[in-house]
Amino acid sequence: MHSPLFSILTPVYETPLGVLQETIDSVVGQTFMDWELVFVDDCSPNPEVRNVLRKAAALDNRIRVLERESNGGIVEASNDAIGAARGSFIALLDHDDLIAPQALQRMAAAVRKNPDADYLYSDEDKIRANGSKFDQFDKPDWSPERLRGQMYTGHLSVLRTDLVRAVGGFHAQFEGSQDHDLVLRVAEHARQIVHIPEVLYHWRVIEGSTAETADNKPYAWDAGVRAVNAHLERVGIVGTAFRGPVPGTYRVKREPELDRSVSIIIPTRGTAGEVWGGQRVFLIDAVRSILATTRHRDVEVVVVYDADTPEEVLAALTELVGDRLTLVPFVGPFNFSRKCNEGYLSARGEVLLFLNDDIEVISDEVIGQMLAPLNEPGVGMTGAMLYFEDGVIQHAGHLHHMGQFTHAYLGAPKGTYGDFSSLLINREASGLTAACIAMPTSVFEDVGGFSEIFPGNFNDVDLSKKVTQAGYRLVWLAGVELFHFESRSRNPLVHAYEEKQIIDRWAGPQRDPYLA
């Protein structure tokens, strides 16, 4: 495959002259030579801006300058640049930012390795006026759910020119979040999307810029909401996007499909204990809380209980659930995986919702929100935000990194934003805890259910890996919250043989694709 020609598109308006020259120098200094730099001056009042651009073009014939006669704004100027591009790929470069010397070299290598790539993006950091760099963003690999919650791909973005033109370029109604809107539309049609895990872009912090703080452009937040809602409509997701907890983030609330049959599978011993100064039977309170907060019409509760479960607990459960309850006796040594599998064998639902018996619902409509993404192509499992009794985070997705399998953000206080807002938005995850997961019955069957060689620990890691290996995505839902009174029903001792089994089976990952 021949090396691609990259058209670097840079709209310009009243850029500080020294900063503009640094931007030019970062392109001219590329180690890859097949590029063109297309400047569109959007009628800058300072004539020296055009003089800097004209001088650059005179020194290097790969630099072209388009001069608008009137100010049209970022969208019009960017579309002018798209129209003038000659390369097979366009790269988006703001007029005050810098790209690393190897940026286009890395992009070209990725295109050669992935000839179907229609969109490529890299990691980024920020740069101060004194040249110091900070706030490095080691981005997730392609994460479509996260893109609905945040324009995480950001800079450096490289897009196939023909596809950008086919989807109509930038749209004026999304000015302020025009890049987010464009990437959403491109991603809907892209054959392949490639993440290059290397900082190739330096986003300059200037007073008043969004690099300094997203609060500086509140109109951009509203434009982003509109862009995500337009995307939801195009791809057929029935739901609504609204402002997330902080600027630049979005929450998507899907409309639940209330008639879809669901089987809630809960393994239990009927344990009782103290929470917040009061006694409770965990199973009874868990079932009561989940049923009290749902509008779902076709729900059954499948409880797999040990022989020593108190009869009065089963009687109270029967009174609470009625004819929607299926009781499955379990005989044998503790094996969480086997208990879940036996629950599945007695379930009739199209979707399985596995719950530990020591949870309590915080959010409304947990069942509906857990099930809704499973209607979408490629989603094989959903999970939730879980808190310990004292409100600190117990689970926000798994982190599979450097040969270890752990809970992401374990022990962080409630309200923590996470790195680059990763705790505030829905996103793909490498794994989800079986304390609260939903998956289509067909997917559970496809992957062979829980592996019973993991009786106590890592069974959910293994299940998550199998679901991923089968080609499905796992989606963690930031807005679905529950308490998980973990360790109150059993001692979570991790044996050395369990760690060896999971690492031997899945060759502990060196880099989590979704969390740094």
SULDA-V550474 format. One line per field, one symbol per residue. psi: psi as a letter, one per 40 degrees, with the letter a starting at -180 (. if undefined). A space follows every 10 residues. Layout:
BEGIN
psi->???
END
This chain:
BEGIN
psi->hihihhhhhg ihhfhhdddd ddddddddei ehegiihhhh hffhdheddd dddddddddh eehihhhiei heiddddddd dddeheieii hhhieeiiii dedddddddd dddgeehehi iiiiaihide eiiifhhhii ihgdddddei gddbihhhih ddddddeeai hdefhdfddd ddddddddeh dihhhhgihe hhhhhiheie ddieeegddd dddddddddd ddddefhhah iihadiheii hhhihigeeh hhhhhhiief iiahhfeiii hddddddddd defiehdghi hhhhiidehh dddddddddd daeehhhhih hiihgddddd dddddeieid ihhhiiefih hdiifddddd ddeeeihehe iiiihhiide eihdhfiihg hfeihihhfh eiihehdihf feeeiiiiid iihedgiiii ddddddeeai heegddiedd ddddddddde eiihhhhdeh hiihgieeei hfhhiddddd dddddeghid hheei.
END
